[in-house]
Amino acid sequence: QVQLVESGGGLVQAGGSLRLSCAASGTSFVINTRGWYRQAPGKQRELVASLTISDITTYADSVKGRFTISRDTPKNTVYLQMNSLKPEETAVYYCNYVVLGRPYWGKGTPVTVST
């Protein structure tokens, strides 16, 4: 059973930065895709960034140039560096791994961006 634990969320002023981490355990299988999603109050969960096993990255248009997804394979951890944060990016951020075609989710870490 894959377990994902996010950390690094918190309160930050607009224009500030945060670095989210997601530590994975419980799998020795190949991880096809690592990703970060977010869900703001009253809105649907949306993709923020993803990273494939081939190191192909995908970003939501709204975060391109400001957010960076990366991984530390030996530590089985994926990161999301978020710069120039905006108030509308206040949300719960979730880590997602796809292992053998099955998605796994963390419980999320809240990010609040104040004006």
C-alpha positions as CSV (number, residue, x, y, z in Angstrom):
1,Q,0.0,0.0,0.0
2,V,1.5,3.3,-1.1
3,Q,1.4,6.0,1.5
4,L,2.0,9.7,0.8
5,V,2.6,12.4,3.4
6,E,2.7,16.0,2.4
7,S,4.4,18.8,4.3
8,G,5.5,22.4,3.9
9,G,2.2,24.1,3.6
10,G,1.3,27.2,5.7
11,L,0.5,30.8,5.7
12,V,2.4,33.1,3.3
13,Q,2.0,36.7,2.1
14,A,1.2,37.3,-1.6
15,G,4.4,37.3,-3.5
16,G,6.1,34.9,-1.1
17,S,7.3,31.4,-1.6
18,L,6.8,27.9,-0.2
19,R,8.3,24.5,-0.8
20,L,6.0,21.5,-0.5
21,S,7.3,18.0,0.0
22,C,5.7,14.6,-0.4
23,A,7.4,11.6,1.1
24,A,6.3,8.2,-0.3
25,S,6.5,4.8,1.3
26,G,5.1,1.3,0.8
27,T,6.1,0.7,-2.8
28,S,9.0,-0.8,-4.6
29,F,7.2,-0.7,-7.9
30,V,7.9,1.8,-10.6
31,I,6.2,5.1,-10.1
32,N,4.8,6.2,-13.4
33,T,3.9,9.7,-12.5
34,R,4.3,12.1,-9.6
35,G,2.1,15.1,-9.3
36,W,0.7,17.9,-7.3
37,Y,-3.0,19.0,-7.3
38,R,-4.9,21.6,-5.4
39,Q,-8.4,22.2,-4.4
40,A,-9.7,25.6,-3.3
41,P,-12.9,25.9,-1.3
42,G,-15.9,25.3,-3.5
43,K,-13.9,24.3,-6.5
44,Q,-12.8,21.1,-8.2
45,R,-9.4,19.6,-7.7
46,E,-7.0,20.7,-10.4
47,L,-3.6,19.6,-11.6
48,V,-0.8,22.0,-10.7
49,A,2.2,20.1,-11.9
50,S,3.3,16.6,-12.8
51,L,6.5,14.7,-13.5
52,T,6.7,11.5,-15.4
53,I,9.2,8.7,-15.0
54,S,10.9,10.1,-18.1
55,D,11.2,13.5,-16.4
56,I,8.6,15.1,-18.6
57,T,7.0,17.9,-16.7
58,T,3.5,19.4,-17.1
59,Y,2.3,22.6,-15.5
60,A,-1.0,24.3,-15.3
61,D,-0.8,27.5,-17.4
62,S,-1.5,29.6,-14.3
63,V,1.7,28.5,-12.6
64,K,4.2,28.2,-15.4
65,G,7.3,30.1,-14.7
66,R,6.6,30.3,-11.0
67,F,6.3,26.7,-9.8
68,T,8.8,23.9,-10.2
69,I,8.2,20.2,-9.6
70,S,11.2,18.0,-8.8
71,R,12.1,14.7,-7.2
72,D,14.7,13.1,-5.1
73,T,14.5,9.5,-6.1
74,P,16.7,8.0,-3.3
75,K,14.5,9.7,-0.7
76,N,11.3,8.8,-2.6
77,T,10.2,12.4,-2.3
78,V,8.7,14.9,-4.7
79,Y,8.8,18.6,-4.2
80,L,6.8,21.6,-5.4
81,Q,8.7,24.9,-5.2
82,M,6.1,27.7,-5.4
83,N,7.2,31.3,-6.0
84,S,5.3,34.6,-6.4
85,L,2.2,33.1,-4.7
86,K,-1.1,34.7,-5.3
87,P,-4.1,34.9,-2.9
88,E,-6.2,32.9,-5.4
89,E,-3.8,30.0,-5.0
90,T,-5.1,29.4,-1.5
91,A,-6.0,25.8,-1.4
92,V,-5.3,22.4,-0.1
93,Y,-2.4,20.9,-2.1
94,Y,-2.4,17.2,-2.6
95,C,0.4,14.8,-3.7
96,N,-0.5,12.2,-6.3
97,Y,1.5,9.1,-7.4
98,V,0.5,6.7,-10.1
99,V,1.8,3.3,-9.6
100,L,1.1,0.5,-12.0
101,G,-1.7,2.6,-13.4
102,R,-3.4,3.2,-10.0
103,P,-3.5,6.6,-8.4
104,Y,-2.6,7.2,-4.8
105,W,-3.3,10.4,-2.8
106,G,-1.9,12.1,0.2
107,K,-4.2,13.8,2.8
108,G,-3.1,17.2,1.6
109,T,-1.4,20.2,3.1
110,P,-3.1,23.6,3.3
111,V,-1.6,26.7,1.7
112,T,-3.0,30.1,2.6
113,V,-1.8,33.2,0.7
114,S,-2.7,36.4,2.3
115,T,-3.1,39.8,0.7
